[in-house]
Amino acid sequence: MTTPNNPPSALEELMEFPCDFNLKVMGYNQPELVSEVCAIIAA
């Protein structure tokens, strides 16, 4: 839970729905998945 004295971490902010991000990479703790998604986007 976030309060004015406890701002959300980047990961908490990323996981919030709805959000301002155009793309979310679910499986943040799986670097191989993040790398694969980034490679597809870059292609």
CHARMM internal coordinates of N, CA and C (Angstrom, degrees):
IC EDIT
DIST 1 N 1 CA 1.4500
DIST 1 CA 1 C 1.5195
ANGL 1 N 1 CA 1 C 109.27
DIST 1 C 2 N 1.3128
ANGL 1 CA 1 C 2 N 116.92
DIHE 1 N 1 CA 1 C 2 N 136.70
DIST 2 N 2 CA 1.4467
ANGL 1 C 2 N 2 CA 120.48
DIHE 1 CA 1 C 2 N 2 CA -178.45
DIST 2 CA 2 C 1.5174
ANGL 2 N 2 CA 2 C 110.86
DIHE 1 C 2 N 2 CA 2 C -104.49
DIST 2 C 3 N 1.3092
ANGL 2 CA 2 C 3 N 115.02
DIHE 2 N 2 CA 2 C 3 N 145.53
DIST 3 N 3 CA 1.4563
ANGL 2 C 3 N 3 CA 122.66
DIHE 2 CA 2 C 3 N 3 CA 175.48
DIST 3 CA 3 C 1.5137
ANGL 3 N 3 CA 3 C 107.18
DIHE 2 C 3 N 3 CA 3 C -133.60
DIST 3 C 4 N 1.3247
ANGL 3 CA 3 C 4 N 118.89
DIHE 3 N 3 CA 3 C 4 N 168.85
DIST 4 N 4 CA 1.4748
ANGL 3 C 4 N 4 CA 119.16
DIHE 3 CA 3 C 4 N 4 CA 178.85
DIST 4 CA 4 C 1.5207
ANGL 4 N 4 CA 4 C 112.96
DIHE 3 C 4 N 4 CA 4 C -55.90
DIST 4 C 5 N 1.3308
ANGL 4 CA 4 C 5 N 117.73
DIHE 4 N 4 CA 4 C 5 N -30.66
DIST 5 N 5 CA 1.4618
ANGL 4 C 5 N 5 CA 121.24
DIHE 4 CA 4 C 5 N 5 CA 179.27
DIST 5 CA 5 C 1.5230
ANGL 5 N 5 CA 5 C 112.73
DIHE 4 C 5 N 5 CA 5 C -89.33
DIST 5 C 6 N 1.3181
ANGL 5 CA 5 C 6 N 116.55
DIHE 5 N 5 CA 5 C 6 N -3.44
DIST 6 N 6 CA 1.4626
ANGL 5 C 6 N 6 CA 121.36
DIHE 5 CA 5 C 6 N 6 CA -178.13
DIST 6 CA 6 C 1.5227
ANGL 6 N 6 CA 6 C 108.34
DIHE 5 C 6 N 6 CA 6 C -135.96
DIST 6 C 7 N 1.3461
ANGL 6 CA 6 C 7 N 117.36
DIHE 6 N 6 CA 6 C 7 N 75.96
DIST 7 N 7 CA 1.4702
ANGL 6 C 7 N 7 CA 119.35
DIHE 6 CA 6 C 7 N 7 CA -177.43
DIST 7 CA 7 C 1.5260
ANGL 7 N 7 CA 7 C 111.42
DIHE 6 C 7 N 7 CA 7 C -64.22
DIST 7 C 8 N 1.3202
ANGL 7 CA 7 C 8 N 117.57
DIHE 7 N 7 CA 7 C 8 N 153.79
DIST 8 N 8 CA 1.4668
ANGL 7 C 8 N 8 CA 119.99
DIHE 7 CA 7 C 8 N 8 CA -179.46
DIST 8 CA 8 C 1.5182
ANGL 8 N 8 CA 8 C 111.02
DIHE 7 C 8 N 8 CA 8 C -67.59
DIST 8 C 9 N 1.3143
ANGL 8 CA 8 C 9 N 116.49
DIHE 8 N 8 CA 8 C 9 N 146.74
DIST 9 N 9 CA 1.4556
ANGL 8 C 9 N 9 CA 120.09
DIHE 8 CA 8 C 9 N 9 CA 173.85
DIST 9 CA 9 C 1.5189
ANGL 9 N 9 CA 9 C 108.07
DIHE 8 C 9 N 9 CA 9 C -72.86
DIST 9 C 10 N 1.3173
ANGL 9 CA 9 C 10 N 116.57
DIHE 9 N 9 CA 9 C 10 N 166.02
DIST 10 N 10 CA 1.4624
ANGL 9 C 10 N 10 CA 120.69
DIHE 9 CA 9 C 10 N 10 CA 179.52
DIST 10 CA 10 C 1.5219
ANGL 10 N 10 CA 10 C 110.49
DIHE 9 C 10 N 10 CA 10 C -58.17
DIST 10 C 11 N 1.3213
ANGL 10 CA 10 C 11 N 117.29
DIHE 10 N 10 CA 10 C 11 N -40.31
DIST 11 N 11 CA 1.4606
ANGL 10 C 11 N 11 CA 120.16
DIHE 10 CA 10 C 11 N 11 CA -179.28
DIST 11 CA 11 C 1.5208
ANGL 11 N 11 CA 11 C 110.87
DIHE 10 C 11 N 11 CA 11 C -67.79
DIST 11 C 12 N 1.3350
ANGL 11 CA 11 C 12 N 117.34
DIHE 11 N 11 CA 11 C 12 N -42.91
DIST 12 N 12 CA 1.4682
ANGL 11 C 12 N 12 CA 119.70
DIHE 11 CA 11 C 12 N 12 CA 177.73
DIST 12 CA 12 C 1.5208
ANGL 12 N 12 CA 12 C 110.27
DIHE 11 C 12 N 12 CA 12 C -60.57
DIST 12 C 13 N 1.3349
ANGL 12 CA 12 C 13 N 116.60
DIHE 12 N 12 CA 12 C 13 N -42.10
DIST 13 N 13 CA 1.4615
ANGL 12 C 13 N 13 CA 121.02
DIHE 12 CA 12 C 13 N 13 CA 179.53
DIST 13 CA 13 C 1.5271
ANGL 13 N 13 CA 13 C 110.39
DIHE 12 C 13 N 13 CA 13 C -63.75
DIST 13 C 14 N 1.3320
ANGL 13 CA 13 C 14 N 116.40
DIHE 13 N 13 CA 13 C 14 N -40.87
DIST 14 N 14 CA 1.4639
ANGL 13 C 14 N 14 CA 121.02
DIHE 13 CA 13 C 14 N 14 CA -179.66
DIST 14 CA 14 C 1.5220
ANGL 14 N 14 CA 14 C 111.37
DIHE 13 C 14 N 14 CA 14 C -63.30
DIST 14 C 15 N 1.3295
ANGL 14 CA 14 C 15 N 116.80
DIHE 14 N 14 CA 14 C 15 N -35.34
DIST 15 N 15 CA 1.4543
ANGL 14 C 15 N 15 CA 120.55
DIHE 14 CA 14 C 15 N 15 CA -174.85
DIST 15 CA 15 C 1.5270
ANGL 15 N 15 CA 15 C 113.56
DIHE 14 C 15 N 15 CA 15 C -83.39
DIST 15 C 16 N 1.3360
ANGL 15 CA 15 C 16 N 118.13
DIHE 15 N 15 CA 15 C 16 N -7.69
DIST 16 N 16 CA 1.4599
ANGL 15 C 16 N 16 CA 120.43
DIHE 15 CA 15 C 16 N 16 CA -179.04
DIST 16 CA 16 C 1.5255
ANGL 16 N 16 CA 16 C 110.71
DIHE 15 C 16 N 16 CA 16 C -72.35
DIST 16 C 17 N 1.3229
ANGL 16 CA 16 C 17 N 116.14
DIHE 16 N 16 CA 16 C 17 N 142.88
DIST 17 N 17 CA 1.4609
ANGL 16 C 17 N 17 CA 122.26
DIHE 16 CA 16 C 17 N 17 CA 176.46
DIST 17 CA 17 C 1.5087
ANGL 17 N 17 CA 17 C 108.21
DIHE 16 C 17 N 17 CA 17 C -124.85
DIST 17 C 18 N 1.3086
ANGL 17 CA 17 C 18 N 122.84
DIHE 17 N 17 CA 17 C 18 N 138.22
DIST 18 N 18 CA 1.4656
ANGL 17 C 18 N 18 CA 123.45
DIHE 17 CA 17 C 18 N 18 CA -13.35
DIST 18 CA 18 C 1.5218
ANGL 18 N 18 CA 18 C 110.03
DIHE 17 C 18 N 18 CA 18 C -73.19
DIST 18 C 19 N 1.3069
ANGL 18 CA 18 C 19 N 116.22
DIHE 18 N 18 CA 18 C 19 N 168.13
DIST 19 N 19 CA 1.4531
ANGL 18 C 19 N 19 CA 119.51
DIHE 18 CA 18 C 19 N 19 CA -178.86
DIST 19 CA 19 C 1.5200
ANGL 19 N 19 CA 19 C 109.94
DIHE 18 C 19 N 19 CA 19 C -145.80
DIST 19 C 20 N 1.3430
ANGL 19 CA 19 C 20 N 115.83
DIHE 19 N 19 CA 19 C 20 N 175.56
DIST 20 N 20 CA 1.4601
ANGL 19 C 20 N 20 CA 121.45
DIHE 19 CA 19 C 20 N 20 CA -177.99
DIST 20 CA 20 C 1.5266
ANGL 20 N 20 CA 20 C 112.65
DIHE 19 C 20 N 20 CA 20 C -85.42
DIST 20 C 21 N 1.3271
ANGL 20 CA 20 C 21 N 117.76
DIHE 20 N 20 CA 20 C 21 N -8.75
DIST 21 N 21 CA 1.4580
ANGL 20 C 21 N 21 CA 120.03
DIHE 20 CA 20 C 21 N 21 CA -178.37
DIST 21 CA 21 C 1.5231
ANGL 21 N 21 CA 21 C 110.36
DIHE 20 C 21 N 21 CA 21 C -73.85
DIST 21 C 22 N 1.3315
ANGL 21 CA 21 C 22 N 116.40
DIHE 21 N 21 CA 21 C 22 N 137.75
DIST 22 N 22 CA 1.4619
ANGL 21 C 22 N 22 CA 120.99
DIHE 21 CA 21 C 22 N 22 CA 176.45
DIST 22 CA 22 C 1.5227
ANGL 22 N 22 CA 22 C 111.02
DIHE 21 C 22 N 22 CA 22 C -77.77
DIST 22 C 23 N 1.3091
ANGL 22 CA 22 C 23 N 117.50
DIHE 22 N 22 CA 22 C 23 N -23.69
DIST 23 N 23 CA 1.4599
ANGL 22 C 23 N 23 CA 121.92
DIHE 22 CA 22 C 23 N 23 CA -176.36
DIST 23 CA 23 C 1.5176
ANGL 23 N 23 CA 23 C 108.96
DIHE 22 C 23 N 23 CA 23 C -141.24
DIST 23 C 24 N 1.3123
ANGL 23 CA 23 C 24 N 116.36
DIHE 23 N 23 CA 23 C 24 N 136.86
DIST 24 N 24 CA 1.4594
ANGL 23 C 24 N 24 CA 120.86
DIHE 23 CA 23 C 24 N 24 CA 174.04
DIST 24 CA 24 C 1.5188
ANGL 24 N 24 CA 24 C 108.09
DIHE 23 C 24 N 24 CA 24 C -120.17
DIST 24 C 25 N 1.3020
ANGL 24 CA 24 C 25 N 116.31
DIHE 24 N 24 CA 24 C 25 N 135.11
DIST 25 N 25 CA 1.4522
ANGL 24 C 25 N 25 CA 120.75
DIHE 24 CA 24 C 25 N 25 CA 174.45
DIST 25 CA 25 C 1.5234
ANGL 25 N 25 CA 25 C 106.39
DIHE 24 C 25 N 25 CA 25 C -100.74
DIST 25 C 26 N 1.3170
ANGL 25 CA 25 C 26 N 116.23
DIHE 25 N 25 CA 25 C 26 N 102.29
DIST 26 N 26 CA 1.4538
ANGL 25 C 26 N 26 CA 119.92
DIHE 25 CA 25 C 26 N 26 CA 179.46
DIST 26 CA 26 C 1.5278
ANGL 26 N 26 CA 26 C 107.60
DIHE 25 C 26 N 26 CA 26 C -79.84
DIST 26 C 27 N 1.3027
ANGL 26 CA 26 C 27 N 117.38
DIHE 26 N 26 CA 26 C 27 N 143.47
DIST 27 N 27 CA 1.4540
ANGL 26 C 27 N 27 CA 121.23
DIHE 26 CA 26 C 27 N 27 CA -173.98
DIST 27 CA 27 C 1.5124
ANGL 27 N 27 CA 27 C 109.78
DIHE 26 C 27 N 27 CA 27 C 94.70
DIST 27 C 28 N 1.3264
ANGL 27 CA 27 C 28 N 115.69
DIHE 27 N 27 CA 27 C 28 N 39.50
DIST 28 N 28 CA 1.4618
ANGL 27 C 28 N 28 CA 121.99
DIHE 27 CA 27 C 28 N 28 CA -177.40
DIST 28 CA 28 C 1.5193
ANGL 28 N 28 CA 28 C 111.84
DIHE 27 C 28 N 28 CA 28 C -53.55
DIST 28 C 29 N 1.3240
ANGL 28 CA 28 C 29 N 118.06
DIHE 28 N 28 CA 28 C 29 N -31.85
DIST 29 N 29 CA 1.4569
ANGL 28 C 29 N 29 CA 121.53
DIHE 28 CA 28 C 29 N 29 CA -178.04
DIST 29 CA 29 C 1.5247
ANGL 29 N 29 CA 29 C 112.19
DIHE 28 C 29 N 29 CA 29 C -83.82
DIST 29 C 30 N 1.3293
ANGL 29 CA 29 C 30 N 117.31
DIHE 29 N 29 CA 29 C 30 N 10.80
DIST 30 N 30 CA 1.4617
ANGL 29 C 30 N 30 CA 121.83
DIHE 29 CA 29 C 30 N 30 CA 179.01
DIST 30 CA 30 C 1.5276
ANGL 30 N 30 CA 30 C 108.32
DIHE 29 C 30 N 30 CA 30 C -120.47
DIST 30 C 31 N 1.3436
ANGL 30 CA 30 C 31 N 117.83
DIHE 30 N 30 CA 30 C 31 N 85.97
DIST 31 N 31 CA 1.4687
ANGL 30 C 31 N 31 CA 121.09
DIHE 30 CA 30 C 31 N 31 CA -175.01
DIST 31 CA 31 C 1.5224
ANGL 31 N 31 CA 31 C 113.39
DIHE 30 C 31 N 31 CA 31 C -55.52
DIST 31 C 32 N 1.3234
ANGL 31 CA 31 C 32 N 117.25
DIHE 31 N 31 CA 31 C 32 N -33.68
DIST 32 N 32 CA 1.4672
ANGL 31 C 32 N 32 CA 118.79
DIHE 31 CA 31 C 32 N 32 CA -179.95
DIST 32 CA 32 C 1.5261
ANGL 32 N 32 CA 32 C 111.12
DIHE 31 C 32 N 32 CA 32 C -64.72
DIST 32 C 33 N 1.3272
ANGL 32 CA 32 C 33 N 117.57
DIHE 32 N 32 CA 32 C 33 N -34.14
DIST 33 N 33 CA 1.4583
ANGL 32 C 33 N 33 CA 121.14
DIHE 32 CA 32 C 33 N 33 CA 177.63
DIST 33 CA 33 C 1.5285
ANGL 33 N 33 CA 33 C 110.17
DIHE 32 C 33 N 33 CA 33 C -69.62
DIST 33 C 34 N 1.3227
ANGL 33 CA 33 C 34 N 116.95
DIHE 33 N 33 CA 33 C 34 N -44.01
DIST 34 N 34 CA 1.4622
ANGL 33 C 34 N 34 CA 121.03
DIHE 33 CA 33 C 34 N 34 CA 178.48
DIST 34 CA 34 C 1.5224
ANGL 34 N 34 CA 34 C 109.78
DIHE 33 C 34 N 34 CA 34 C -60.23
DIST 34 C 35 N 1.3329
ANGL 34 CA 34 C 35 N 117.36
DIHE 34 N 34 CA 34 C 35 N -44.90
DIST 35 N 35 CA 1.4629
ANGL 34 C 35 N 35 CA 121.43
DIHE 34 CA 34 C 35 N 35 CA -179.95
DIST 35 CA 35 C 1.5211
ANGL 35 N 35 CA 35 C 111.27
DIHE 34 C 35 N 35 CA 35 C -62.34
DIST 35 C 36 N 1.3224
ANGL 35 CA 35 C 36 N 117.06
DIHE 35 N 35 CA 35 C 36 N -41.63
DIST 36 N 36 CA 1.4623
ANGL 35 C 36 N 36 CA 121.41
DIHE 35 CA 35 C 36 N 36 CA 179.86
DIST 36 CA 36 C 1.5235
ANGL 36 N 36 CA 36 C 111.01
DIHE 35 C 36 N 36 CA 36 C -63.96
DIST 36 C 37 N 1.3231
ANGL 36 CA 36 C 37 N 117.18
DIHE 36 N 36 CA 36 C 37 N -44.65
DIST 37 N 37 CA 1.4632
ANGL 36 C 37 N 37 CA 120.80
DIHE 36 CA 36 C 37 N 37 CA 179.38
DIST 37 CA 37 C 1.5261
ANGL 37 N 37 CA 37 C 110.26
DIHE 36 C 37 N 37 CA 37 C -63.91
DIST 37 C 38 N 1.3264
ANGL 37 CA 37 C 38 N 117.18
DIHE 37 N 37 CA 37 C 38 N -42.96
DIST 38 N 38 CA 1.4656
ANGL 37 C 38 N 38 CA 120.36
DIHE 37 CA 37 C 38 N 38 CA 178.99
DIST 38 CA 38 C 1.5223
ANGL 38 N 38 CA 38 C 111.29
DIHE 37 C 38 N 38 CA 38 C -63.58
DIST 38 C 39 N 1.3242
ANGL 38 CA 38 C 39 N 118.02
DIHE 38 N 38 CA 38 C 39 N -37.27
DIST 39 N 39 CA 1.4596
ANGL 38 C 39 N 39 CA 121.67
DIHE 38 CA 38 C 39 N 39 CA 178.23
DIST 39 CA 39 C 1.5237
ANGL 39 N 39 CA 39 C 110.62
DIHE 38 C 39 N 39 CA 39 C -65.58
DIST 39 C 40 N 1.3292
ANGL 39 CA 39 C 40 N 117.26
DIHE 39 N 39 CA 39 C 40 N -39.65
DIST 40 N 40 CA 1.4655
ANGL 39 C 40 N 40 CA 121.16
DIHE 39 CA 39 C 40 N 40 CA 178.48
DIST 40 CA 40 C 1.5208
ANGL 40 N 40 CA 40 C 109.98
DIHE 39 C 40 N 40 CA 40 C -65.40
DIST 40 C 41 N 1.3260
ANGL 40 CA 40 C 41 N 117.21
DIHE 40 N 40 CA 40 C 41 N -42.77
DIST 41 N 41 CA 1.4612
ANGL 40 C 41 N 41 CA 121.00
DIHE 40 CA 40 C 41 N 41 CA 179.83
DIST 41 CA 41 C 1.5234
ANGL 41 N 41 CA 41 C 110.29
DIHE 40 C 41 N 41 CA 41 C -63.52
DIST 41 C 42 N 1.3199
ANGL 41 CA 41 C 42 N 117.01
DIHE 41 N 41 CA 41 C 42 N -40.47
DIST 42 N 42 CA 1.4620
ANGL 41 C 42 N 42 CA 121.73
DIHE 41 CA 41 C 42 N 42 CA -177.42
DIST 42 CA 42 C 1.5260
ANGL 42 N 42 CA 42 C 112.20
DIHE 41 C 42 N 42 CA 42 C -71.56
DIST 42 C 43 N 1.3212
ANGL 42 CA 42 C 43 N 117.27
DIHE 42 N 42 CA 42 C 43 N -21.49
DIST 43 N 43 CA 1.4682
ANGL 42 C 43 N 43 CA 121.14
DIHE 42 CA 42 C 43 N 43 CA -176.33
DIST 43 CA 43 C 1.5171
ANGL 43 N 43 CA 43 C 111.84
DIHE 42 C 43 N 43 CA 43 C -70.26
END
COOR INIT
IC SEED 1 N 1 CA 1 C
IC BUILD
